[in-house]
Amino acid sequence: MTPASPYAATKRMNELQLSTYRDLFGLGVFALRFFTVYGPRQRPDMAISKFLDAVDAGRTIAMFGDGSSRRDYTYVDDIVSGVVAAIERVEQGRYELYNLGGTQTIGLRELIGSSSAPSASPP
C-alpha cells in the first residue's frame, strides 16, 4: 500500500502502529476509516456545511473544477452505528481495518444540485 499524500501516509502510519501494539502486547484493535462524514454539528469548513450555509444566505455556491469529482459521503448516524458495532466485536489479539462508508459516490455537480442552491458558479 503506497500512500498518495502526507495525510494518507500519517493514517497508514497509525494503522501500522496499532498492528504493532497487537503484535507486542496482544491488544485487540480495530482501525476505522471514515469517509467524508456529514450531519448535525459537522465541521463548518466541509463542503456540505458550506453549501447549506450559502443556500440559507441566498448565495450562489462556488464550485471548484468542472463538478465531475466524486466522493462517498457518510451520514454521522451511520458512522456511530459502525463505531458501536466495531467496539462490540473487538477481541484480544485481533487487528482489523474497516472502511466506514458506503459504495455510492456522488458527483460535486449533483451534490450542489441536491442542496437546492442557486446555480453553481466558479469561485
C-alpha positions in Angstrom: 0.0 0.0 0.0 1.5 3.3 -1.1 0.0 6.4 0.4 -0.8 9.2 -2.1 -0.3 12.1 0.2 1.3 13.1 3.6 -2.2 12.9 5.1 -2.7 9.4 3.8 0.8 8.4 5.0 0.1 9.5 8.6 -3.2 7.5 8.6 -1.3 4.4 7.3 1.5 5.0 9.9 -1.1 5.0 12.7 -2.6 1.8 11.4 0.8 0.2 11.4 1.4 1.3 15.0 -1.9 -0.3 16.0 -0.9 -3.5 14.4 2.5 -3.4 16.2 0.7 -3.0 19.6 -1.4 -6.0 18.7 1.8 -8.0 17.9 3.7 -6.8 21.0 1.0 -6.7 23.7 -1.8 -8.9 22.3 -4.2 -5.9 22.2 -7.4 -6.2 20.2 -7.5 -3.3 17.8 -9.9 -2.2 15.1 -8.8 0.7 12.9 -11.7 2.6 11.4 -11.6 4.8 8.3 -14.3 7.4 8.0 -15.4 8.7 4.6 -16.5 12.4 4.4 -18.9 12.4 7.4 -21.7 14.9 7.4 -24.6 15.8 9.6 -25.5 17.9 12.6 -22.6 19.8 14.1 -20.3 19.0 11.3 -17.2 21.0 10.7 -18.1 24.3 9.1 -15.2 24.1 6.7 -16.6 21.0 5.0 -18.3 21.2 1.6 -21.9 20.2 2.6 -21.8 22.7 5.5 -20.6 25.5 3.2 -23.2 24.6 0.6 -26.1 24.7 3.1 -24.8 28.0 4.6 -24.8 29.5 1.1 -28.3 28.3 0.4 -29.5 29.7 3.8 -27.9 33.1 2.9 -29.3 33.1 -0.7 -25.7 33.0 -2.1 -24.6 31.0 -5.1 -22.5 28.0 -4.3 -18.9 28.3 -5.6 -17.9 25.2 -7.5 -14.2 24.4 -7.8 -13.3 22.5 -11.0 -15.8 21.2 -13.5 -18.0 19.4 -10.9 -17.1 15.9 -12.1 -15.2 14.9 -8.9 -16.9 12.2 -6.9 -16.9 11.4 -3.2 -18.5 8.9 -0.8 -20.4 10.9 1.8 -21.5 9.2 5.1 -24.1 10.4 7.5 -22.9 10.7 11.1 -25.6 8.3 12.4 -24.1 5.6 10.1 -20.6 6.3 11.4 -21.9 6.0 15.0 -23.5 2.6 14.2 -20.2 1.4 12.7 -18.2 2.5 15.6 -20.5 0.8 18.1 -20.5 -2.4 16.0 -16.7 -2.4 16.0 -16.4 -1.8 19.7 -18.8 -4.8 20.3 -16.6 -7.1 18.2 -13.0 -6.3 19.4 -11.2 -9.4 20.6 -7.9 -9.9 22.3 -5.0 -10.2 19.8 -7.2 -9.3 16.8 -6.4 -6.5 14.3 -9.0 -5.4 11.7 -9.2 -2.4 9.4 -12.7 -1.2 8.4 -13.8 1.4 6.0 -16.9 3.1 7.3 -18.7 4.4 4.3 -20.9 3.4 1.5 -20.3 2.3 -2.0 -22.3 5.1 -3.7 -20.3 8.1 -4.7 -21.9 11.4 -5.7 -20.6 14.0 -8.1 -19.9 17.5 -7.0 -22.3 18.9 -9.5 -25.0 16.5 -8.4 -24.4 17.3 -4.7 -24.7 21.0 -5.3 -27.9 20.5 -7.3 -29.4 18.5 -4.4 -28.6 21.4 -2.0 -31.5 23.4 -3.5 -29.0 26.1 -4.3 -28.9 28.8 -6.9 -26.8 27.5 -9.9 -23.1 27.0 -9.1 -20.5 29.5 -10.2 -16.7 29.4 -10.4 -15.1 30.9 -7.3 
